[in-house]
Amino acid sequence: MTRRPLIAGNWKMNLTAARVEALSAQIATVAKDYAASIDVAVFPPACYLAQTVKAAGDAPWSYSVGAQNMHPDRSGAYTGELSGYMIKELGGTMVLCGHSERRQLFGETAAFVGTKVSAAHRDGLVPILCVGETLDERERGATEDVIREQLVAGLLGLQPALVAETVIAYEPVWAIGTGRHASPELAGDVHRFIREWLTSLIGAELAGDVRILYGGSVKPDNAEALLAVPDIDGALVGGASLEAQSFTDIIRSASR
């Protein structure tokens, strides 16, 4: 089974309009060089989404722009929210659902995240469903239970073909923005567990199509070892995606 690696950059609440334009163009240039074998995506702040799409210019189809969050309803009295329809209209093609910061800081439940995943598919977007455990949960030996619960809620009600089109990102909460990262062996164990769980849900053939990314302090110096693990199909990159050199170095690591 061959899955195209996906290297995704989550810019969070960072950058300025000028930096977004420059960074987008720099990444697009490198993405073009690897278009035959690697998919690249960036997730800017919502106010820069259209600008990021424009800055990508004539980049190949393998360079995508997505939103960091969405509301499951297409419209309504939800001050400050963004719908999948709006993301699509601005040129976005992907969306993060259930990033640990949304779960931890904004109280998003696993069930609510699941409504976003379904809504993303409804609106023609590719959702990246983020799952992961806290340090306390890992130390209690609850990693698999926590991730299973998040997967069940996140994929609830989806037809098998849509599950296969969903990207999963394993992001251990204890490794996000801390400088710590899971070893390739530890990350590989969790990715293998996710693949086996997906196999039990939708069968081996479709589960083999699902891309599972690793996210958690991914940097140029650890990317190659992580991406060499069989069930790790790419990376969801935070801080290192804010600089063109470090992010493009990670893209190059995925080609080795």
C-alpha positions as CSV (number, residue, x, y, z in Angstrom):
1,M,0.0,0.0,0.0
2,T,1.4,3.3,-1.1
3,R,0.2,6.5,0.6
4,R,1.4,9.9,-0.5
5,P,3.1,11.7,2.4
6,L,1.4,14.8,3.6
7,I,3.4,17.6,5.3
8,A,1.0,20.1,6.9
9,G,1.9,23.4,8.6
10,N,-0.4,24.8,11.3
11,W,0.5,28.5,11.6
12,K,-1.9,28.9,14.6
13,M,-2.4,32.6,15.7
14,N,0.9,33.9,14.2
15,L,2.4,35.9,11.3
16,T,1.4,39.2,9.6
17,A,-0.1,39.7,6.2
18,A,3.4,40.4,4.7
19,R,4.9,37.3,6.3
20,V,2.1,35.2,5.1
21,E,2.5,36.2,1.6
22,A,6.3,35.7,1.6
23,L,6.1,32.4,3.4
24,S,3.3,31.0,1.2
25,A,5.3,31.8,-1.9
26,Q,8.5,30.2,-0.6
27,I,6.7,27.0,0.4
28,A,4.9,26.8,-2.9
29,T,8.2,27.0,-4.8
30,V,9.5,24.0,-2.9
31,A,6.2,22.1,-3.0
32,K,6.3,22.3,-6.8
33,D,9.6,20.5,-6.8
34,Y,8.1,17.6,-4.9
35,A,4.6,17.6,-6.4
36,A,5.1,14.1,-8.0
37,S,5.3,12.4,-4.6
38,I,4.4,14.6,-1.6
39,D,1.4,16.6,-0.7
40,V,1.9,19.9,1.2
41,A,-0.7,21.9,3.1
42,V,-0.7,25.0,5.2
43,F,-3.3,26.3,7.7
44,P,-3.1,30.0,8.2
45,P,-5.2,32.2,10.5
46,A,-8.7,32.5,9.0
47,C,-8.2,36.2,8.2
48,Y,-5.3,35.3,5.9
49,L,-6.9,32.3,4.2
50,A,-7.7,33.9,0.9
51,Q,-4.4,35.7,0.8
52,T,-2.5,32.4,1.4
53,V,-4.5,30.8,-1.5
54,K,-3.6,33.8,-3.8
55,A,0.1,33.7,-2.7
56,A,0.3,30.1,-3.7
57,G,-0.3,31.2,-7.3
58,D,0.0,28.5,-9.8
59,A,1.4,25.9,-7.3
60,P,0.6,22.4,-8.2
61,W,-2.5,20.6,-6.9
62,S,-0.4,19.0,-4.2
63,Y,-0.1,22.3,-2.3
64,S,-3.3,22.9,-0.4
65,V,-4.5,25.6,1.9
66,G,-6.9,24.9,4.8
67,A,-8.5,26.4,7.9
68,Q,-7.6,25.7,11.5
69,N,-11.1,25.3,12.6
70,M,-14.8,25.4,11.4
71,H,-18.3,25.4,12.8
72,P,-20.5,22.5,11.7
73,D,-23.4,24.7,10.6
74,R,-23.2,26.4,7.3
75,S,-24.6,29.7,8.7
76,G,-26.2,31.1,11.8
77,A,-25.8,33.3,14.8
78,Y,-22.3,32.1,15.8
79,T,-20.3,35.2,16.4
80,G,-16.6,34.7,15.5
81,E,-17.1,31.3,13.7
82,L,-16.3,30.2,10.2
83,S,-18.3,27.6,8.2
84,G,-17.1,25.0,5.8
85,Y,-19.0,26.8,3.0
86,M,-17.0,30.0,3.7
87,I,-13.7,28.1,3.8
88,K,-14.5,26.5,0.4
89,E,-15.5,29.9,-1.0
90,L,-12.2,31.4,0.0
91,G,-10.3,28.6,-1.8
92,G,-9.6,26.4,1.2
93,T,-9.7,22.6,0.6
94,M,-8.9,21.2,4.1
95,V,-9.7,21.9,7.7
96,L,-8.3,20.8,11.1
97,C,-10.9,19.3,13.4
98,G,-10.3,18.7,17.1
99,H,-6.8,20.1,17.4
100,S,-5.7,19.5,21.0
101,E,-5.7,23.3,21.7
102,R,-9.4,23.5,20.7
103,R,-10.1,20.5,23.0
104,Q,-8.0,21.7,25.9
105,L,-8.4,25.5,25.7
106,F,-11.8,25.9,24.3
107,G,-13.6,22.9,25.7
108,E,-14.5,21.2,22.5
109,T,-15.9,17.7,23.2
110,A,-15.2,14.6,21.2
111,A,-18.8,14.6,20.1
112,F,-18.7,18.2,18.8
113,V,-15.5,17.4,17.0
114,G,-17.3,14.6,15.2
115,T,-20.0,17.0,13.9
116,K,-17.2,19.1,12.4
117,V,-15.7,16.1,10.6
118,S,-19.0,15.2,9.1
119,A,-19.7,18.8,8.2
120,A,-16.3,19.1,6.5
121,H,-17.1,16.1,4.2
122,R,-20.6,17.6,3.6
123,D,-19.0,20.8,2.4
124,G,-16.4,19.2,0.2
125,L,-13.4,19.7,2.5
126,V,-10.8,17.2,3.6
127,P,-10.9,17.0,7.5
128,I,-7.8,16.3,9.5
129,L,-9.1,14.7,12.7
130,C,-6.6,15.3,15.5
131,V,-6.3,12.8,18.4
132,G,-4.0,12.5,21.2
133,E,-3.5,12.0,25.0
134,T,-2.2,14.2,27.8
135,L,0.8,13.3,29.8
136,D,-1.3,12.2,32.7
137,E,-3.3,9.9,30.4
138,R,-0.1,8.4,29.0
139,E,1.4,7.8,32.5
140,R,-1.9,6.1,33.5
141,G,-1.6,3.8,30.6
142,A,-4.8,5.2,29.0
143,T,-3.4,6.3,25.7
144,E,-5.2,3.7,23.6
145,D,-8.5,4.2,25.4
146,V,-8.4,8.0,24.9
147,I,-7.5,7.7,21.3
148,R,-10.2,5.1,20.6
149,E,-12.8,7.3,22.2
150,Q,-11.7,10.3,20.1
151,L,-11.7,8.2,16.9
152,V,-15.2,6.7,17.6
153,A,-16.7,10.1,18.2
154,G,-14.8,11.8,15.4
155,L,-15.8,9.3,12.8
156,L,-19.3,8.5,14.0
157,G,-21.8,7.9,11.3
158,L,-19.4,8.3,8.4
159,Q,-19.7,5.8,5.5
160,P,-16.5,3.7,5.1
161,A,-15.4,5.6,2.0
162,L,-15.5,8.9,3.9
163,V,-13.6,7.5,6.8
164,A,-10.9,6.5,4.2
165,E,-10.8,10.1,2.9
166,T,-10.3,11.5,6.4
167,V,-6.8,12.3,7.5
168,I,-5.9,11.4,11.1
169,A,-3.3,13.3,13.0
170,Y,-1.8,11.8,16.2
171,E,-0.6,14.6,18.3
172,P,0.4,13.7,21.9
173,V,-0.7,16.7,23.9
174,W,2.5,16.5,26.1
175,A,4.7,17.0,23.0
176,I,2.9,20.1,21.5
177,G,4.9,23.2,21.8
178,T,7.0,21.7,24.6
179,G,10.1,20.8,22.6
180,R,9.5,17.2,23.6
181,H,8.5,14.7,20.9
182,A,7.5,11.0,20.9
183,S,10.3,8.7,19.8
184,P,9.8,7.0,16.5
185,E,9.1,3.7,18.3
186,L,6.5,5.2,20.6
187,A,4.8,7.2,17.8
188,G,4.9,4.1,15.6
189,D,3.1,2.0,18.2
190,V,0.3,4.5,18.4
191,H,0.1,4.9,14.6
192,R,-0.1,1.1,14.3
193,F,-2.9,1.0,16.9
194,I,-4.8,3.6,15.0
195,R,-4.4,1.6,11.7
196,E,-5.5,-1.6,13.4
197,W,-8.5,0.1,14.9
198,L,-9.4,1.5,11.4
199,T,-9.1,-1.9,9.9
200,S,-11.6,-3.3,12.4
201,L,-14.0,-0.4,11.4
202,I,-13.7,-0.3,7.6
203,G,-11.6,-3.3,6.6
204,A,-7.9,-3.6,5.7
205,E,-8.2,-2.2,2.1
206,L,-9.8,1.1,3.0
207,A,-7.9,1.4,6.3
208,G,-4.7,1.1,4.2
209,D,-5.7,4.3,2.3
210,V,-6.0,6.5,5.4
211,R,-3.1,8.8,6.0
212,I,-2.0,9.1,9.6
213,L,0.2,12.1,10.4
214,Y,2.4,12.6,13.5
215,G,2.2,16.0,15.2
216,G,4.2,17.1,18.2
217,S,7.3,19.3,18.1
218,V,8.3,18.0,14.6
219,K,11.5,19.7,13.5
220,P,14.1,19.1,10.7
221,D,16.3,17.2,13.1
222,N,13.7,14.6,14.1
223,A,11.5,14.5,11.0
224,E,13.4,12.0,8.9
225,A,13.4,9.4,11.7
226,L,9.7,9.9,12.4
227,L,8.7,9.8,8.7
228,A,10.7,6.6,8.2
229,V,8.2,4.6,10.4
230,P,5.9,2.5,8.2
231,D,2.5,3.8,9.6
232,I,3.6,7.5,9.8
233,D,2.4,9.0,6.6
234,G,3.5,12.6,7.2
235,A,3.5,15.3,9.8
236,L,1.4,18.1,11.3
237,V,4.0,20.7,12.0
238,G,3.5,23.7,14.4
239,G,6.4,26.1,15.2
240,A,8.8,24.8,12.5
241,S,6.2,25.6,9.8
242,L,6.5,29.3,10.6
243,E,10.0,29.5,8.9
244,A,10.4,28.6,5.3
245,Q,13.8,26.9,5.7
246,S,12.7,24.6,8.6
247,F,9.4,23.7,7.0
248,T,10.9,23.0,3.6
249,D,13.6,20.9,5.2
250,I,10.8,18.7,6.7
251,I,9.2,18.5,3.2
252,R,12.5,17.2,1.8
253,S,12.8,14.7,4.7
254,A,9.6,13.2,3.5
255,S,11.1,12.5,0.1
256,R,14.0,10.4,1.4
